Amino acid sequence: MNDVLEELLPGYNCGKCGFKTCSDFADYLKLNHDFEKCPFLLQDRFKENREKIISLLENPDAEEEIRGVVDGVRASFTILPLPGEPSCREDLFPMDRDIEISENDVIKYRPLGCPITHFAKVLNVSHGILTVHMIGPRNLIGDDGFEPLDIGICMVAAFEGIVGKGTVPKVCETVRFLPDHCMMGKVHSGIVVSIEGRKIRIEGIDLKVW
């Protein structure tokens, strides 16, 4: 939804809405639906765009079918990063309990059940659980100074982000979702433990989705 919203905004990046860019304002709109913060959208010349934005915010479920790329499994929604963040947040449980990991470490790991090596920055370490952002395989694009800490296999315990395309679920609902940053386009499943607007936290992550 974010890309569509941004295309409908004036694109001036003027800051009059209180945000640095129209892209940041689009992130805000997904959660708050307060388009009147943009003075230009209230002008007659943006009337058509304004009506499309209102329709999109009121009917976010009326979008195209969401399916995984590698498995063809249908998902209920996509999950996007929290505003201003580079990816969804993930909670990881490393299998190697002896390795020492600290906040701001850059790590290399493979999620249990996934063939793709992931690279992430550690945001927080609490009781053996790492909260991370995906940062991408920079070592593959000539960054010789990139030396991640290899922590082996991890279980993915949770995702946190914003519901993008699709239906906003309810707390305690078991859902199928597609993380926006997943390189394989693989549908995941889990249990919704919190919803605040379109902000969501999903735990009990499982890749065995059929």
N, C-alpha and C positions, 0 to 999 in steps of 0.2 A: 504493500500500500504506500510505503514511504516514497518510492520513486514517482508514483502517480500524483501524490499530493504535491511533491516538489515541482513537478511539471506544471501544475495548475497555479502555483504561487507566482507573484509578479517577477521574482528573480532579481530584485534590486540589491539584495543583501544590505539594506540600509540600516538595520538595527532598530527601527522604530517600534518593533514588536517586543523588544527586550532581548532578542537573540542576535548573535553575530551574523548568522547566515540564514537564508530561507530553508536550507536543509535542516538546521537545528530547529527552526520553527515547525517544520513538517513533523519532526520527532515529537515535539510538544503537542501538536494537534492530535496525534494518535491517542494520546492519553487524556487530553482536556477538552478537545472539540471547541475551543474558544478562538474561532477565526477572526473575531472582531479586534483582536490585538493588532492585526495588520490593517492600517488605515487605507491602504490602496485597494484591498478587497471590498471595501465598503463603497468604492466609486462605481459609477454606472458602467464604465468601460470594462470592469472586471466582473460584471454581473453574471455572465455565463459561467465563468470559472468558479465564482462563489457558489453558485447553485450546484455545480458538479462536486465541489468539496463537501457541501452539506449532505448531498446524497451519498457520497462515499463514506462519510463519517457515520451517518445514520444506518447505512446498510453495508457494513464491512463484510458480511457473510455472502453477499451476492457477487462473488468473484469466481474466477475460473477454477476448475477442479485442480487439486493439488496432488501430485503423484511423485513418488520417488523415482530417481533416474535409473539406478541400478537394479531396483527390485520391482518397479511398477506398482508398488503398494500405495493405496490412497491414504492421504493424511487429512486430518481435520483442519490443520493450520500450519503456518510457518512460524518460527520464532526468531526474532530479530534482536540486535543488541539494545541494551538500555541507552537512552539518549546520551550522546557524547562518548560512547564507548566503542571500541573497534570490533567486538564480537559479543555473542552471548557469553554469560558467565557460566563456567562449568565447575562443579565440585568433583575432585578426583581422590581416589583412595589407592595410593601406590602399593603394589604387592611387596616391594622391597621395603621392609619396615626399618631397616638399619641405616638407610641413606639419609643424610642430613640436608634438609631443604629449608630455605629462608625466603621471606618476602622479597620480591623483585628479582629472584632467580629466574633465569630463562631455562626451561626444561625441554627435553626431548623424551617422548614416550609413545607407547602404542596402547590405545584403549582395548580392553579385553573384548574380543569378538570383532575387531575392526582390523583390516590389513594395512591401513594407512598410518604412517608415522606422523605424529602431531608435534607441533612446537608451540609453547605457550609461555606467558609471563605470569609468575605467581603473585597474586594480589594479597593472599592471606593464608596463613597456616594455623589450623586450630584442631587440636585433638587428632592429629594425623591426617586430616582432610585438607586438601589444597584447593583453594578457589583461584581459578585462572582465567586469562583471556587468551584466545588463539592469536598468534602473531605470524604464522606462516613459515614455510621452509626457506628462510633467508639464505641458508647455506647453499642453496641451489642456484642462486642468482649472483654469485661472485663476491659475497660478503665474507672475506677471509677471517675477519675478526669475530665472527659469530661462533661461539663455543658453548653450546647448550649443555646442561647437565643431563646426562642420559639416566633416566630413572626406571627404564624398563616398562613393564606392563602395568597399567592402572585400570581400576574399575571406575566407570563414570557414575557418580552417585546422583548428580542433579544438574539441571539446566535452569538458568534464570535469564529472562529477557522480556521482550515485548511481543505479544501476538501480532503478527503481520497480516498476511492473507488468511482468510478462513474464519471459522466459527470460534468465538470466545467460549471456552468450556467452563464448567463449574468445579468448585472445590470437591475433592474426593473422586472426581471422574478419572477413569483410565482412558488415556488419549493416545492417538498416533499423531506425531508432529514431525516436521522437517526443519532441522536447524539450518539457518540461512548460510552459515559458513561451512557446512559439511561438504568436503571435496568430492565425496561419492554420490551426493544427493540421496543419502540413505534415510528412509523413514525410521524414526525411533519411537518407542512407546514409554509411558511412565504414568505416574499418578499426580494429579494436580494437588498441591498442598496449600497454595495461596494464589489469590487473584485480587488485584487492585487496579480497577480500570482495565487496561489491556496488559498491565505488567503481570508476569506469571512466574511461578516457581514449580518445577516438575521434579519429582524424586522417583526412586525405584526404576532407573533407566534400563531399558532392555533393547538390544538390537535385533533380537529374534522376532521379527514382525512379519506376519503372513497375511 
